[in-house]
Structure formats: C-alpha cells, structure tokens
Amino acid sequence: MVQALPQIESRRLYRQIAELIGRYIDSGHFPPGTLLPAERELAQQLGVSRASVREALIALEVEGRVTVRVGNGVTVLDTPRASASSPDVGTGAPSYWHDVGPLEQIEARILVESENAALAARHATSADIEELEAHLASLSVEHRQLHHDQPADRRFHMKIAEMSGNQAMVHLVAALLDQRNSPVFARFEDHFVTPRLFEDANQNHKRILDAIKAGDSTAARAAMRRHLRALRQEFSRALSSAGDEVAEAQPTTSGEIET
C-alpha cells in the first residue's frame, strides 16, 4: 500500500523534519544506498519550505544518516541509529536552542545586532574604536586564510554588543554566536561559505566600524543590517542552488512513499 508523508505544521523547525525522515530511514522505507526523494518533492509532501528541508538534510548528514553530494543527490548511509551522533552535541547551549536552524539564527542576529550597532555608535569611546579596529585587522587575516573558525569575528560582534551598554544584549548575542559552533552550522558553512562571502563580509565590517566611529547611529544600524542580510541572502541563494542541483540529479517519483 502507498501512503503519503504526513504534513508538518509550518511553525515546526528543521529538527522535526530531520527526525521524521530519520524515522522513515529506520523503518526501511529508505534503505542504505538509495537516494532520498528530490528535495522539492519532500517539501511538497511535508508541506514545508524547501529551505527547511535543506537544513534538515544537512542535520541528517551531520548525524551520519545521509551523504549530500551536489549533482549526485542525497544518499542514505548504512549507519546504525545507535552510532549516529546528535548534531546538537558540543554546542554548550541549553536544550531549547537545539531546534534553532542556521537561517533562524541569522534572522535573530539581524534584529538584535542592528540595534546594538546603533547604540554602540552613541556610546563609543576612543578606546572602543581602537579595540574594534584591532579586531577588524585580525578578522581580515582570518578571512584571507579562509578560516571558518573566526574568533576575531566573534570578538568584533561581541565588542559592539558590549558597547550597547545593555548586559542582556551581551548575553543574547553571545548565545546566538555560540550557535555557530554547532555541528549543523559548521557543516552548513562547509557547504556554502565562499571566498567571495568573506570578502563581502570584510567590506561590510568596515562600513559598520566607520559608522560607529562617526557616531552615526542610523548608518551603523543600516550597515549591520546590510551585513547580516547579505549573509542570510548568500546562504539562502546557496541553499536554493544546491537544492536545484540535487533535485536534477534525482529521479522523479510518484510523490508518495511506499509503506
């Protein structure tokens, strides 16, 4: 008999999608060595966005359940459930952060850090500016070396949060940046971070610093928003491109899964 995958409410996050697909793998509907249905088809059956499906597939890749190869599709691996590692291990974050996907993290950063930059421009001292300039110089070196681990980037954004004068903002930004240490986010960056993205980030960081140095809160807010929106746009574009290439590599199915 055939049975369509159940729809997932749009408010649910990528972890629920990954868990559902994982259950289908465990039950034998997708045996090791087979390709998962095309990403577009999964999104239609589950009633969710393609971006949410792509994040779920990356989470499954981190767990060792599938391998994602652009141009070749998503292949189910012969990995026992007990040996698959959780993508949330090692973040040091409370359990309620574990459902936060990379794109959601960036959306939250846009809201929080744009206002931090505006506040920083009002409160900046000469010592603050010198510290930001030092972080920016270190950050440029990291980017030239294509380091995905970017301590100077964290220090730059954390310093701006501290300059807001609001300790709650400092803790919130720290928690958001900690999410970049999760295995899912790291794999996300492995797939989609490019030298061009690093170069664009360098230019945007300089615009943020220039606005803060000028004491222009409006320009600082706009520069931070531009920086983080560009990051979100690049990740979304890369996800879309990867999804299209994966879909082209996979056979079209009837849209239903045999049970």
Buried (B, 14 or more C-beta within 10 A) or exposed (E): EEEEBEEBEEEBBBBBBBEBBBEBBEEEBBEEEEBBBBBBBBBBBBEBBBBBBBBBBBBBBBBBBBBBEBEEBBBBBEBEEEEBEEBBEEBEBEEEBBEBBBBBBBBBBBEBBBBBBBBBBBBBEEEBBEBBBBBBEBBBEBBEEEBEEBEBBBBBBBBBBBBBEBEEBBEBBEBBBBBBBBBBBBBBBEBBBEEEBBEBBBEBBBBBBEBBBEEBBEBBBBBBBBBBBBBBEBBBEBBEEBBBBBBEBBEEEEBEBEE
